[in-house]
Amino acid sequence: MVVNTKQKRIQQLKGTLTRDVNFGYGLLGKLQKGGTFEIERQEIAPGVWNITETHIHIQGHALIFKSIGEQQDEVTSHYHPTPKSLSLSAAAQMLKDGTAARALE
């Protein structure tokens, strides 16, 4: 765990399952030993923190038969403020047509 001591915020959290994790004695679910996770947060505006990286790699099963295989890698960046006058419908349109993503290109 990495903590930003000035703002008292968790900045990064990493871990590895060192043993199997059972839910309901393994009947409800089980996560296998060796799975990893990493979460990173950054200050995207003064006093505003957001998750900017997520890496999850786990294997297991749920309810005896359902396999769990989560392999997720997500990185976000280039946060920027929007105009205070931006309406909710205009913001939704920017997301829909991709202009929000192109604003910084």
C-alpha positions as CSV (number, residue, x, y, z in Angstrom):
1,M,0.0,0.0,0.0
2,V,1.2,3.5,-0.9
3,V,-0.3,6.4,1.0
4,N,-0.1,10.1,0.1
5,T,0.7,11.4,3.5
6,K,0.0,15.0,2.8
7,Q,-3.7,14.3,1.8
8,K,-4.0,11.1,3.8
9,R,-5.2,9.2,0.7
10,I,-4.5,5.6,-0.5
11,Q,-2.6,6.1,-3.7
12,Q,-1.8,2.5,-4.6
13,L,-2.9,-0.9,-3.4
14,K,-1.3,-4.2,-4.6
15,G,-1.8,-7.7,-3.5
16,T,-1.4,-11.4,-4.2
17,L,-3.6,-14.2,-2.9
18,T,-1.1,-16.3,-0.9
19,R,-3.7,-19.0,-0.3
20,D,-7.1,-20.1,-1.6
21,V,-10.0,-18.0,-0.3
22,N,-13.2,-20.0,0.4
23,F,-16.7,-18.6,0.7
24,G,-19.1,-20.9,2.6
25,Y,-16.5,-23.6,3.0
26,G,-15.9,-23.5,-0.8
27,L,-19.5,-24.3,-1.6
28,L,-20.5,-20.7,-2.4
29,G,-17.2,-19.8,-4.1
30,K,-13.4,-20.1,-4.1
31,L,-10.6,-17.8,-5.4
32,Q,-7.4,-19.7,-6.2
33,K,-4.0,-18.9,-4.7
34,G,-1.8,-16.8,-6.9
35,G,-4.4,-14.3,-8.1
36,T,-3.2,-10.6,-8.2
37,F,-4.7,-7.2,-8.0
38,E,-3.4,-3.7,-8.3
39,I,-5.3,-0.4,-8.0
40,E,-3.8,3.0,-8.5
41,R,-5.5,6.4,-7.7
42,Q,-4.3,9.8,-8.7
43,E,-5.4,13.3,-7.9
44,I,-7.1,14.5,-11.1
45,A,-8.1,17.9,-9.7
46,P,-7.3,19.7,-6.4
47,G,-8.8,17.4,-3.7
48,V,-10.4,15.0,-6.3
49,W,-9.0,11.5,-6.5
50,N,-10.0,8.9,-9.0
51,I,-8.9,5.3,-9.9
52,T,-6.7,5.6,-12.9
53,E,-5.4,2.0,-13.1
54,T,-7.0,-1.3,-12.3
55,H,-5.3,-4.7,-12.9
56,I,-7.1,-7.8,-11.7
57,H,-6.1,-11.4,-12.5
58,I,-7.9,-14.1,-10.5
59,Q,-9.2,-17.6,-11.1
60,G,-11.8,-19.6,-9.1
61,H,-15.4,-20.7,-9.1
62,A,-18.8,-19.7,-7.7
63,L,-21.6,-21.9,-6.5
64,I,-19.5,-25.1,-7.2
65,F,-20.0,-25.1,-11.0
66,K,-19.6,-21.5,-12.3
67,S,-16.0,-20.7,-13.2
68,I,-14.5,-17.3,-12.4
69,G,-11.7,-16.0,-14.6
70,E,-11.3,-12.3,-14.2
71,Q,-8.5,-10.8,-16.3
72,Q,-8.9,-7.0,-16.3
73,D,-6.5,-4.3,-17.2
74,E,-7.8,-0.8,-17.4
75,V,-5.9,2.5,-17.5
76,T,-7.5,5.9,-17.8
77,S,-5.9,9.3,-18.2
78,H,-6.1,12.8,-19.6
79,Y,-8.8,14.1,-17.2
80,H,-9.8,17.7,-17.7
81,P,-12.5,19.9,-16.3
82,T,-15.6,20.6,-18.2
83,P,-17.3,24.0,-18.4
84,K,-19.5,24.8,-15.3
85,S,-22.3,25.7,-17.7
86,L,-22.3,22.2,-19.3
87,S,-25.8,20.6,-19.1
88,L,-26.3,17.0,-18.3
89,S,-27.8,16.4,-21.7
90,A,-24.8,18.1,-23.4
91,A,-22.4,16.0,-21.4
92,A,-24.3,12.8,-22.3
93,Q,-24.1,13.8,-26.0
94,M,-20.3,14.4,-25.7
95,L,-19.8,10.9,-24.3
96,K,-22.1,9.4,-27.0
97,D,-20.5,11.1,-30.0
98,G,-16.9,10.9,-28.7
99,T,-16.2,14.6,-28.5
100,A,-15.2,14.3,-24.9
101,A,-12.4,11.9,-25.8
102,R,-11.2,14.0,-28.7
103,A,-11.1,17.3,-26.7
104,L,-7.5,16.7,-25.8
105,E,-6.2,15.2,-29.0
